[in-house]
Amino acid sequence: MFFSLIIPLYNRPQEIKELLETLVLQTYKTFEVLVIEDGSVNDAEAIVNSFSDKLDVRYFKKPNEGQGFTRNFGFERAKGDYFIVFDSDCLIPPNYLEIVNNSLAANYLDAYGGPDGAHSSFTPTQKAISYAMTSPFTTGGIRGNKKAIGQFHPRSFNMGISRQVWEKAGGFIITRLGEDIEYSIRIHSLGFKIGLIPDAVVYHKRRTNFLQFYKQLHFFGRARINIYKFFPKELKAVHFFPAVFTIGVILTLIFNLLSLKIAILANILLAVYILLIFFHAWWKNKSVKIAFLSIIAAFTQLIAYGLGFMQDFWKRVIFNRS
């Protein structure tokens, strides 16, 4: 299997350097790398070219269009049998491509996704954010694992498609706001086989502080409504959980301010939830500091997603505005 690794890049030269360093160490060597600069001001051309003696790497520049259409640009120029998309803020374990190649040889998938995790080099905040995005006590627990709820949708930070999928389905038709979920649903609707490769883990840095994380998850909440506009049946009850949680937190604050008796019950439920996150994150990361930060990360994830979801649900579903 010859893989084409496609990496959109926007103003993150240091990130692409670290990612390419991990690709040099791959135990499976039959692959090329396409780095597509999406209208960056701070480009990484010199950094990418410095790897030309270590990797089969090609560098492209194009006007800014967003990650979806930038991946299409890469698909159009890829030579491989199978295309793999990474986000530029990922680190790739050295046996990643070997795992994918062996998995596809044993149980072929037309498209796949893999989980994300936290690398030992990540900051405590990044590890806490990673926990929030993978925890069974947040919406992270419904994605990237064997027990995911509903149809599995690969996410574009760690996603592969065959050349046949590209030729029949084409590429991304939206460039942001849930473009990977829309693409996954469309691939599945064409009869292709999609699945999770559970051992194909990447280390996803995501955001370096909680403000950036809030903005990203608010965007994700809005993206879920964008997917609904394409595929109404794909809006499930579980997608309302962050909005319900957010409303619950707001009501708890109001109950306490008004000294209502129901505040006691609301406080107990919230305290139980906080303790669940704390002890589970402590057990997962073996760090009290990360456990405390994980509480902040979990609340940031759920509230940001919930507010973004409610904003566009109210605007685009209730009032049917674009």
C-alpha positions as CSV (number, residue, x, y, z in Angstrom):
1,M,0.0,0.0,0.0
2,F,1.4,3.4,-1.0
3,F,0.1,6.2,1.3
4,S,-0.3,9.9,0.5
5,L,-0.2,11.9,3.7
6,I,-2.0,15.2,3.3
7,I,-1.5,18.0,5.8
8,P,-3.2,21.4,5.5
9,L,-1.2,24.2,7.1
10,Y,-2.0,27.7,8.2
11,N,0.5,29.9,10.0
12,R,2.0,27.0,12.1
13,P,5.6,26.4,10.9
14,Q,6.8,25.0,14.2
15,E,4.0,22.5,14.4
16,I,4.7,21.1,10.9
17,K,8.4,20.7,11.8
18,E,7.5,18.6,14.8
19,L,5.0,16.5,12.8
20,L,7.5,15.9,10.0
21,E,10.1,14.8,12.5
22,T,7.7,12.1,13.7
23,L,7.1,11.0,10.0
24,V,10.9,10.5,9.5
25,L,10.7,7.8,12.2
26,Q,7.9,5.8,10.6
27,T,8.7,2.0,10.5
28,Y,6.6,1.7,7.3
29,K,8.4,3.7,4.5
30,T,6.1,3.5,1.5
31,F,4.5,6.9,1.6
32,E,4.7,10.5,0.4
33,V,3.9,13.7,2.2
34,L,2.0,16.7,0.8
35,V,2.1,19.9,2.8
36,I,-0.4,22.5,1.6
37,E,0.1,26.0,2.9
38,D,-3.4,27.6,3.0
39,G,-2.7,31.3,2.4
40,S,-0.4,31.6,5.4
41,V,1.5,34.8,6.2
42,N,4.1,32.9,8.3
43,D,4.9,30.1,5.9
44,A,6.9,27.0,6.5
45,E,8.5,26.5,3.0
46,A,12.1,26.5,4.3
47,I,11.2,24.1,7.1
48,V,9.4,21.6,4.9
49,N,12.1,21.8,2.2
50,S,14.7,21.0,4.9
51,F,13.1,17.5,5.1
52,S,13.5,16.7,1.4
53,D,16.5,14.5,2.0
54,K,14.7,12.5,4.7
55,L,11.1,12.3,3.3
56,D,9.3,12.1,0.0
57,V,7.7,15.5,0.6
58,R,6.1,18.1,-1.6
59,Y,5.2,21.6,-0.6
60,F,2.4,23.7,-2.1
61,K,1.1,27.2,-1.6
62,K,-2.4,28.4,-2.3
63,P,-4.9,31.2,-1.4
64,N,-6.7,30.7,1.9
65,E,-9.9,28.6,1.5
66,G,-10.0,26.7,4.8
67,Q,-9.0,23.1,5.7
68,G,-11.6,21.2,3.7
69,F,-10.8,22.7,0.3
70,T,-7.1,22.6,1.1
71,R,-7.4,18.8,1.6
72,N,-9.1,18.6,-1.8
73,F,-6.1,20.4,-3.3
74,G,-3.9,17.6,-1.8
75,F,-6.2,14.8,-3.0
76,E,-6.0,16.1,-6.6
77,R,-2.2,15.9,-6.5
78,A,-1.7,12.7,-4.5
79,K,-0.1,9.7,-6.1
80,G,-1.0,7.1,-3.4
81,D,-3.5,4.2,-3.3
82,Y,-4.7,5.6,0.0
83,F,-4.9,9.1,1.3
84,I,-4.4,10.0,5.0
85,V,-5.3,13.4,6.4
86,F,-3.6,14.8,9.5
87,D,-4.0,18.1,11.3
88,S,-0.7,20.0,11.5
89,D,-0.9,19.9,15.4
90,C,-0.5,16.1,15.5
91,L,2.4,13.9,16.4
92,I,2.4,10.5,14.7
93,P,3.7,7.4,16.6
94,P,6.5,5.6,14.7
95,N,4.4,2.5,14.0
96,Y,1.3,4.3,12.9
97,L,1.5,3.6,9.2
98,E,2.6,0.0,9.9
99,I,-0.5,-0.4,12.0
100,V,-2.8,1.0,9.3
101,N,-1.2,-1.0,6.6
102,N,-1.6,-4.3,8.5
103,S,-5.1,-3.5,9.6
104,L,-6.2,-2.7,6.0
105,A,-4.6,-5.9,4.8
106,A,-6.5,-7.9,7.4
107,N,-9.8,-6.1,7.2
108,Y,-10.0,-3.6,4.4
109,L,-11.8,-0.4,4.9
110,D,-12.6,2.2,2.2
111,A,-12.3,4.9,4.8
112,Y,-11.1,4.8,8.4
113,G,-10.6,7.0,11.4
114,G,-8.3,6.6,14.5
115,P,-8.4,7.9,18.1
116,D,-6.3,10.7,19.5
117,G,-4.4,10.8,22.7
118,A,-2.0,13.0,24.8
119,H,1.8,12.7,24.3
120,S,4.1,12.7,27.3
121,S,5.6,16.0,26.0
122,F,2.3,17.9,26.2
123,T,1.7,20.6,28.8
124,P,-0.6,19.8,31.7
125,T,-3.3,22.0,30.0
126,Q,-2.9,20.1,26.7
127,K,-3.3,16.8,28.6
128,A,-6.4,18.1,30.4
129,I,-7.9,19.2,27.0
130,S,-7.1,15.8,25.6
131,Y,-8.8,14.2,28.5
132,A,-11.9,16.3,28.0
133,M,-12.0,15.4,24.3
134,T,-11.7,11.6,25.0
135,S,-13.4,11.2,28.4
136,P,-16.5,9.0,28.9
137,F,-17.9,11.7,31.1
138,T,-18.0,14.3,28.3
139,T,-19.1,14.2,24.6
140,G,-15.6,13.0,23.9
141,G,-16.6,9.6,25.0
142,I,-18.9,9.1,22.0
143,R,-16.2,9.4,19.4
144,G,-13.0,7.5,18.5
145,N,-13.7,4.3,20.4
146,K,-15.2,0.9,19.9
147,K,-18.3,1.8,21.9
148,A,-19.1,5.0,20.0
149,I,-22.8,5.8,19.8
150,G,-24.3,5.5,16.4
151,Q,-22.5,5.4,13.0
152,F,-18.8,6.0,13.3
153,H,-17.6,9.2,11.6
154,P,-13.9,9.6,11.1
155,R,-12.5,13.0,12.0
156,S,-10.1,14.8,9.8
157,F,-7.2,15.1,12.3
158,N,-6.7,11.3,11.8
159,M,-8.6,10.1,8.7
160,G,-7.9,7.9,5.7
161,I,-9.8,7.3,2.5
162,S,-9.0,5.1,-0.5
163,R,-8.4,6.5,-4.0
164,Q,-11.6,4.8,-5.0
165,V,-13.5,6.9,-2.4
166,W,-12.0,10.1,-3.7
167,E,-12.8,9.2,-7.3
168,K,-16.5,8.4,-6.6
169,A,-17.3,10.7,-3.7
170,G,-15.1,13.6,-4.6
171,G,-13.7,15.7,-1.8
172,F,-15.1,18.0,0.9
173,I,-18.0,20.2,-0.2
174,I,-17.8,22.5,2.8
175,T,-14.5,23.8,4.1
176,R,-15.4,24.4,7.7
177,L,-18.2,23.8,10.2
178,G,-18.3,20.0,10.3
179,E,-16.8,19.3,6.9
180,D,-15.3,16.0,8.0
181,I,-18.6,14.7,9.4
182,E,-20.5,15.7,6.3
183,Y,-17.8,13.9,4.2
184,S,-18.0,10.7,6.4
185,I,-21.8,10.6,6.1
186,R,-21.6,11.0,2.3
187,I,-19.0,8.3,1.9
188,H,-21.1,5.9,4.0
189,S,-24.2,6.8,1.9
190,L,-22.4,5.7,-1.3
191,G,-22.0,2.2,0.1
192,F,-18.3,2.3,1.2
193,K,-17.1,0.5,4.2
194,I,-16.0,2.9,7.0
195,G,-14.6,1.9,10.4
196,L,-12.3,2.7,13.3
197,I,-8.8,1.4,13.5
198,P,-8.5,1.6,17.3
199,D,-4.7,1.3,17.4
200,A,-4.1,4.0,14.8
201,V,-3.6,6.6,17.5
202,V,-2.2,10.1,16.9
203,Y,-1.2,12.6,19.6
204,H,-3.3,15.6,19.0
205,K,-2.1,18.9,20.6
206,R,-5.3,20.8,20.1
207,R,-5.2,24.2,21.8
208,T,-2.6,25.5,24.2
209,N,-4.9,27.4,26.5
210,F,-8.6,27.3,27.6
211,L,-9.6,30.5,25.7
212,Q,-8.5,29.0,22.4
213,F,-10.1,25.7,23.4
214,Y,-13.4,27.5,24.2
215,K,-13.4,29.2,20.8
216,Q,-12.7,25.9,19.0
217,L,-15.5,24.0,20.8
218,H,-18.0,26.8,20.3
219,F,-17.2,26.4,16.6
220,F,-17.8,22.6,16.9
221,G,-21.2,23.2,18.5
222,R,-22.2,25.4,15.6
223,A,-20.8,22.8,13.2
224,R,-23.3,20.2,14.5
225,I,-26.2,22.4,13.3
226,N,-24.5,22.8,10.0
227,I,-24.4,19.0,9.6
228,Y,-28.1,19.0,10.5
229,K,-28.9,21.3,7.6
230,F,-27.3,18.7,5.2
231,F,-28.5,15.6,7.0
232,P,-31.5,16.2,9.4
233,K,-31.5,12.6,10.6
234,E,-28.0,12.9,11.9
235,L,-29.0,15.2,14.8
236,K,-29.3,12.7,17.7
237,A,-30.4,13.2,21.3
238,V,-26.8,12.9,22.5
239,H,-25.9,16.0,20.6
240,F,-28.2,18.0,22.8
241,F,-26.3,16.9,26.0
242,P,-23.8,19.9,26.1
243,A,-26.7,22.3,25.7
244,V,-28.7,20.6,28.4
245,F,-25.6,20.6,30.7
246,T,-25.0,24.3,30.0
247,I,-28.6,25.2,30.9
248,G,-28.3,23.0,34.0
249,V,-25.2,24.9,35.2
250,I,-27.0,28.3,34.6
251,L,-30.0,27.1,36.4
252,T,-27.9,25.9,39.3
253,L,-26.3,29.3,39.6
254,I,-29.8,30.9,39.6
255,F,-31.2,28.5,42.2
256,N,-28.3,29.3,44.5
257,L,-28.6,33.1,44.0
258,L,-32.4,32.8,44.8
259,S,-31.7,30.4,47.7
260,L,-34.2,27.9,46.4
261,K,-34.4,24.5,48.0
262,I,-33.8,22.8,44.7
263,A,-30.3,24.3,44.7
264,I,-29.3,21.6,47.2
265,L,-30.1,18.8,44.7
266,A,-28.5,20.7,41.8
267,N,-25.3,21.3,43.8
268,I,-25.1,17.6,44.8
269,L,-25.5,16.5,41.1
270,L,-22.9,19.0,40.0
271,A,-20.5,18.0,42.8
272,V,-20.9,14.3,41.9
273,Y,-20.1,15.1,38.3
274,I,-17.0,17.1,39.2
275,L,-15.7,14.3,41.4
276,L,-16.2,11.7,38.7
277,I,-14.1,13.8,36.3
278,F,-11.5,14.6,38.9
279,F,-10.9,11.0,40.0
280,H,-11.1,9.5,36.5
281,A,-8.7,12.1,35.1
282,W,-6.3,11.5,38.1
283,W,-6.4,7.8,37.4
284,K,-5.8,8.3,33.7
285,N,-3.0,10.8,34.0
286,K,-1.6,10.0,37.5
287,S,-1.5,13.7,38.2
288,V,-3.6,15.8,40.7
289,K,-2.8,19.0,38.7
290,I,-4.0,17.5,35.5
291,A,-7.1,16.2,37.3
292,F,-8.0,19.7,38.5
293,L,-7.3,21.2,35.0
294,S,-9.5,18.4,33.5
295,I,-12.5,19.7,35.4
296,I,-11.9,23.2,33.8
297,A,-11.4,21.5,30.4
298,A,-14.5,19.4,30.7
299,F,-16.7,22.4,31.7
300,T,-15.1,24.5,28.9
301,Q,-15.8,21.8,26.4
302,L,-19.4,21.2,27.3
303,I,-20.4,24.9,27.9
304,A,-18.6,26.2,24.7
305,Y,-20.1,23.4,22.6
306,G,-23.5,23.9,24.2
307,L,-23.6,27.7,23.6
308,G,-22.4,27.3,20.0
309,F,-25.0,24.6,19.4
310,M,-27.8,26.7,21.0
311,Q,-26.8,29.8,19.1
312,D,-27.1,28.2,15.6
313,F,-30.0,25.9,16.6
314,W,-32.0,29.1,17.5
315,K,-30.8,31.0,14.5
316,R,-30.8,28.3,11.7
317,V,-33.4,25.8,12.9
318,I,-36.0,27.8,14.9
319,F,-35.8,31.0,12.7
320,N,-34.4,29.3,9.6
321,R,-31.8,31.9,8.9
322,S,-28.5,31.2,7.1
